[in-house]
Each structure stands twice: as C-alpha cells, then as structure tokens.
C-alpha cells in the first residue's frame, strides 16, 4: 500500500514539475490553437458528415450516457460505468480506422479512370476545357460530385486555372495535385503531348493504388489483433460484474484509482496501435504559401475635426 501511494505521488510530482518547466520556459514546437478553439473544432467535426452519420453519433452519445449512469447507480463503481460509456463511443472508432483509407484508395482509383478518359477525349480532338466539361458524363461515382462542380465552374466562365485549383482543393490529395498541376501547365502552354502525359499519369496512379492496397492488406493484421484484444478485454470485464466478489476491491477509492490507471493505459495502448495502423497522408504541394500572403494595412482614419471641416 505504501509503495503504491509513493508511486502515485512520484508520478504526480514529476508531472507537476514538467508542467511548471513547460509553462515557464516553453517549447520549440509551433504554437497550437487555444484549447477553446480546439474544443470548438472538435464540436464542429462531430456535427459534420451526412445526416445518418450525425444521428448515429448522437445515438451513441445518448446510449453511452445512459449506460454510464445505469452502471454507476447499480454497482456504485464510477470508473467502471465511465469505462463502459466511453467504450460505446470509442470502440467503433478504434476498431474501424480503415474506412477513411479505403475511401481514399477508391477515390484515387476513380481519379485514374477519369484521367484516362480525359486523355481519350483529347485524342479525339477536343480542347482541354471542352474535354473537362464533357467528362462529367459517365464520371466515376466516387468523383461524380467534384467533376460536376468543375464542369459547372468552367461553364459559368471561371478561368480554367482557378477552376482546376478549386478542383484540387475539393480532392485534397497530393496525387490529385500532380494531375491538376499538369492540367494547369497545359492551360498556360497549350502544346502537344498532353494526352500522352495524362495516360502516363493515369498509369502511375493505378500503380500507386495497387501499392496502397498491398499496404492496407499488411496493416489489417495489427487491426485484427487489436479487435480481438478489445473483444476479449470487454468480455472479461463484463463477466467480472457477474461475480460481485471479483469487482468488490475496485469499489473503494484506491480501487477506483487503480482501475482508472489501468483503463488509461489500455486506451493509450489501443490509440497507439490505431495510430501505427493508420494511413498517414502526405501534405499537398498545390496550396497557397502563407509566407507569400501580404496583409494590407488598414486605411488611416482622418481626425474628427478634419472630417467635420470637410463636411
């Protein structure tokens, strides 16, 4: 008992000294948004997505709150109730990190298909703008909305370079930037060879899609391990509540602290495994450079007596 309290006190003292030095000296890391701003960004991200997705998130939050309160009142174990409530929201997030990566790969595959079709229209003798407008017909489902938006912008009289840059922003991917950059250069210099260049880029994107699929197949192994570890752990916890003598030590204050530390370590381990198995996006290059942004000074206001005299 004494050793445990000494360990907890040492950890608290170390954390306090680290926070004190951090607050006084600071770090070399770039400044991050304030906590209130990050909290607001998190709330906005929670409310984004389709209507079904937002409804599912709210349903999960309501179910988590009900389970937390119900288990807390039934067993008197605050941390265990909180753990079950967090699991309702966190487990789907931890066990399904591949959806975004799968959607990104499907988008790249559709991009290669669209690029190949655009090259075919150029070989038929169409101009670049007309080919991009025509390509909306039969566009891949994964990019139908973005391609239709590009065609609409060109039809409304947008400059091709501006419309293509907006198209790149909609796709938000470095591979798409390579194709958009080639199209922008062709708009500025309408020389021959664009169709062949687009066909080569389409082949490059197909090869990249094949590599990403192989990588995702390798990453599926630690994801499967993580799923089984979570399922077994939750099963042991659920079975423990059926035996009151097994969970009785965790109802005390010290037991609550130990359970909280074990839970925090378990969640941190799962988050680390998810991070290692998650696809890391490469930053885009076709974006405005913030260093080149010029902020014009505000116009100086004339004194009140000069303004009155002018009137």
C-alpha positions, 0 to 999 in steps of 0.5 A: 500500500505504501509503495503504491501511494509513493508511486502515485505521488512520484508520478504526480510530482514529476508531472507537476514539475514538467508542467511548471518547466513547460509553462515557464520556459516553453517549447520549440514546437509551433504554437497550437490553437487555444484549447477553446478553439480546439474544443470548438473544432472538435464540436464542429467535426462531430456535427459534420458528415451526412445526416445518418452519420450525425444521428448515429453519433448522437445515438451513441452519445445518448446510449453511452450516457445512459449506460454510464449512469445505469452502471454507476447507480447499480454497482456504485463503481464510477470508473467502471460505468465511465469505462463502459460509456466511453467504450460505446463511443470509442470502440467503433472508432478504434476498431474501424480506422480503415474506412477513411483509407479505403475511401481514399484508395477508391477515390484515387482509383476513380481519379485514374479512370477519369484521367484516362478518359480525359486523355481519350477525349483529347485524342479525339480532338477536343480542347482541354476545357471542352474535354473537362466539361464533357467528362462529367458524363459517365464520371466515376461515382466516387468523383461524380460530385467534384467533376460536376462542380468543375464542369459547372465552374468552367461553364459559368466562365471561371478561368480554367486555372482557378477552376482546376485549383478549386478542383484540387482543393475539393480532392485534397490529395497530393496525387490529385495535385500532380494531375491538376498541376499538369492540367494547369501547365497545359492551360498556360502552354497549350502544346502537344503531348498532353494526352500522352502525359495524362495516360502516363499519369493515369498509369502511375496512379493505378500503380500507386493504388495497387501499392496502397492496397498491398499496404492496407492488406499488411496493416489489417493484421495489427487491426485484427489483433487489436479487435480481438484484444478489445473483444476479449478485454470487454468480455472479461470485464463484463463477466467480472460484474457477474461475480460481485466478489471479483469487482468488490476491491475496485469499489473503494477509492484506491480501487477506483484509482487503480482501475482508472490507471489501468483503463488509461493505459489500455486506451493509450495502448489501443490509440497507439496501435490505431495510430501505427495502423493508420494511413498517414497522408502526405501534405499537398504541394498545390496550396497557397504559401502563407509566407507569400500572403501580404496583409494590407494595412488598414486605411488611416482614419482622418481626425474628427475635426478634419472630417467635420471641416470637410463636411 
